[in-house]
């Protein structure tokens, strides 16, 4: 398909636009089918994290069965960011030092890195922007889960956060060149927020496309639902609503801390129903912002080898 | 010469011609910019939270992280370049303090940051002459020693100045 210029887009009449939108939706669906599958070890780790009673030994076994993942885990744990006195070659020790969630992050990076690390042109986001935003959201979502009114799995909140914006990796291409138009539209009040502007333009949006990617990866519930409803958790089924709210707030914390994905930063609504599921004060929220930043900086330098800009 | 890039909680001052101080993606954080016409020095702090009582250790390690510790630390940094140590006579500008879309202003840390910063500035007898704060925009800001020009950018928008 040839992409339209902005001027061409403006000239289309509504009927033509409707047809274009349908064509674009078909193209987006085709792109979802092209996304590389999760590696066996990443898929197994995601499933394992969904079970709150799993044993650490199972994580170790999954890593040991994947030579490339073993090498990467050892490389990260022996990086300067972790500051071990002596390098380790033991996977059991490495998993224990890094924590299972970090191991999951490394496994997902190993198999989706090329997709998640590309620049998000449609959002005018640089390379690694999406990965970093997902990671920051994951850490924040896990912290928010501790303030849930019901018992909530921090592991699932983390995994949900790590994958919540995966749909942007696909829709970005279709939004390329339109970031300025979308921002102007929202500023003028012609679209209520970035998700609705995406929907109006593409006939779909990054949360719906992300849900389709999660289904293609055969991710178990509630992960597809968390991805689908992370901007509108009040519309999720009751059983997954609390987790969707945890990731919703985690996403907001990441954006407030300056780690968003580009032109859409801060252009989403807070779903006010969160207080029914998450009990958190202003001060606790600020504390989480600080804690998340510290852990994110350490994790980022270990996984990406990036040093922080000095404070 | 060159670009001095500040991270979250970072602060810095410069008077060498050709130097630019910059900080990226402010989100709800606020950049406090000081310009001293007398010495032609400039300074900037990237403030993340209003009150250092939340974490004393962080405040000691990174005073620029909080409004109440960041502004005195920035003024001290400026005084090393020959500026007045009490901040008098400096031009003050603020950038950032964005919020998520929420009519109830829950978790509006950006607004709390701006208010806390103004309170500390007033206590030092300093007032803000220009600001670009609030809204649903994550801003990047740079301050040029040569011209004193403040340039703000944000994805999907043309650059602007205050």
Interface residues (C-beta under 8 A of the other chain):
Chain A: X123 X124 X125 X179 X180 X182 X183 X186 X193 X252 X255 X256 X257 X258 X259 X260 X262 X263 X265 X266 X267 X268 X269 X270 X272 X282 X283 X285 X286 X287 X289 X290 X293 X308 X309 X310 X311
Chain B: X5 X6 X7 X8 X9 X10 X24 X25 X26 X27 X28 X29 X48 X49 X50 X54 X55 X58 X62 X64 X65 X98 X99 X100 X101 X102 X104 X106 X107 X109 X110 X112 X135 X136 X137 X138 X154 X155 X156 X157
